[in-house]
Amino acid sequence: MSVTLHVCITCRAGQTVNEGETTPGARLHAAIIDVGAPEGVEVVPVECLSACSQGCSVALSAPGRWSYVYGRLSEIHARDVIAGAAAYAAAPDGIVPWRRRPEIFRKQSLARIPPIAPLIAIAPEAAE
């Protein structure tokens, strides 16, 4: 099963970013790409995770698993983000035991979102 690591590339992390400058979110994304994604993890840049007041943010999700949003990140956290993504990918339900999470994932979680329930096909009632 594939895991998606979304990285907000438009995040300004409360900084003034002049025209043509790289945003802190884009720098985080580049650092994560430089570290390299673990097997089964796809890194996807996104334009906003709506966590603007929380610095740079990432989200981890996969079908049938809990999803997480983490904030207050920068490019110096790239290795920890990748370690956390690897641990998430190894957890069948997306719940990584607390002590196995990188410290930034223990302290900088912004949201935990339950898995979406699978759609169940409802058969139409038989005509009488």
C-alpha positions as CSV (number, residue, x, y, z in Angstrom):
1,M,0.0,0.0,0.0
2,S,1.4,3.4,-0.9
3,V,1.8,6.2,1.6
4,T,1.7,9.8,0.6
5,L,3.8,12.5,2.3
6,H,2.3,15.9,1.3
7,V,4.6,18.8,1.8
8,C,3.2,22.4,1.7
9,I,5.5,24.2,-0.7
10,T,3.8,27.6,-0.4
11,C,4.3,27.9,3.3
12,R,6.1,31.1,4.3
13,A,6.5,30.1,8.0
14,G,5.6,33.6,9.1
15,Q,8.5,35.1,7.1
16,T,8.4,37.8,4.4
17,V,9.3,36.1,1.1
18,N,10.1,38.5,-1.7
19,E,9.3,37.9,-5.3
20,G,11.6,35.2,-6.7
21,E,12.8,33.9,-3.3
22,T,12.2,30.3,-2.3
23,T,9.6,29.8,0.4
24,P,10.5,27.9,3.6
25,G,8.0,25.3,2.5
26,A,9.7,24.8,-0.8
27,R,13.1,24.5,1.0
28,L,11.6,21.8,3.2
29,H,10.3,20.0,0.2
30,A,13.7,20.2,-1.5
31,A,15.5,18.9,1.6
32,I,13.1,16.0,1.9
33,I,13.7,15.1,-1.8
34,D,17.5,15.3,-1.2
35,V,17.2,12.9,1.8
36,G,15.1,10.5,-0.4
37,A,11.8,8.9,0.3
38,P,11.7,5.4,1.8
39,E,10.2,2.6,-0.2
40,G,6.4,2.8,-0.4
41,V,6.4,6.6,0.3
42,E,5.5,9.1,-2.4
43,V,6.4,12.7,-1.7
44,V,3.9,15.1,-3.2
45,P,4.2,18.9,-3.1
46,V,0.9,20.7,-2.4
47,E,0.1,24.4,-2.4
48,C,-1.5,24.7,1.0
49,L,-2.3,22.5,4.0
50,S,-4.1,25.3,5.8
51,A,-1.7,25.2,8.8
52,C,-0.3,28.7,7.9
53,S,0.1,29.8,11.5
54,Q,2.0,26.7,12.4
55,G,5.1,27.1,10.2
56,C,6.0,24.6,7.5
57,S,3.7,21.6,7.5
58,V,3.5,18.1,6.1
59,A,0.7,15.5,6.1
60,L,0.9,11.7,6.0
61,S,-1.9,9.6,4.6
62,A,-2.8,6.3,3.1
63,P,-6.0,4.5,2.3
64,G,-7.5,2.8,5.4
65,R,-5.1,4.5,7.8
66,W,-5.1,7.4,10.2
67,S,-3.8,10.6,8.6
68,Y,-1.5,13.1,10.4
69,V,-0.6,16.7,9.9
70,Y,2.7,18.0,11.4
71,G,3.8,21.6,11.7
72,R,6.5,23.9,13.0
73,L,9.0,22.3,10.6
74,S,11.9,23.5,8.5
75,E,14.5,22.0,6.2
76,I,16.6,21.0,9.2
77,H,13.9,18.4,10.0
78,A,14.0,16.6,6.6
79,R,15.7,13.5,8.0
80,D,13.2,13.2,10.9
81,V,10.3,13.7,8.5
82,I,11.6,10.8,6.4
83,A,12.1,8.7,9.4
84,G,8.6,9.4,10.5
85,A,7.2,8.6,7.1
86,A,9.1,5.3,7.1
87,A,7.6,4.4,10.5
88,Y,4.1,5.4,9.3
89,A,4.5,3.3,6.1
90,A,5.4,0.3,8.3
91,A,2.3,0.7,10.6
92,P,-0.7,-1.1,9.1
93,D,-3.2,1.3,10.6
94,G,-1.0,4.4,10.4
95,I,-0.6,4.5,14.2
96,V,3.1,4.5,15.1
97,P,3.8,3.7,18.7
98,W,4.6,7.0,20.5
99,R,8.2,6.0,21.4
100,R,9.0,4.9,17.8
101,R,8.1,8.3,16.4
102,P,10.8,11.0,15.8
103,E,10.6,13.6,18.5
104,I,9.2,16.2,16.0
105,F,6.3,13.9,15.3
106,R,5.7,13.4,19.1
107,K,5.7,17.2,19.8
108,Q,4.6,18.8,16.6
109,S,1.4,17.0,15.6
110,L,-1.3,19.4,14.5
111,A,-4.0,16.9,13.6
112,R,-4.9,13.2,13.6
113,I,-7.6,12.3,11.2
114,P,-9.5,9.0,11.2
115,P,-9.5,6.8,8.2
116,I,-12.4,7.2,5.8
117,A,-14.8,4.3,6.1
118,P,-14.9,2.1,3.0
119,L,-18.0,2.6,0.8
120,I,-20.3,-0.3,1.0
121,A,-22.4,-1.0,-2.0
122,I,-26.0,-0.9,-1.2
123,A,-28.2,-3.2,-3.3
124,P,-31.5,-1.7,-4.3
125,E,-34.4,-3.4,-2.7
126,A,-36.1,-6.0,-4.9
127,A,-39.3,-5.0,-6.5
128,E,-42.3,-6.7,-5.0
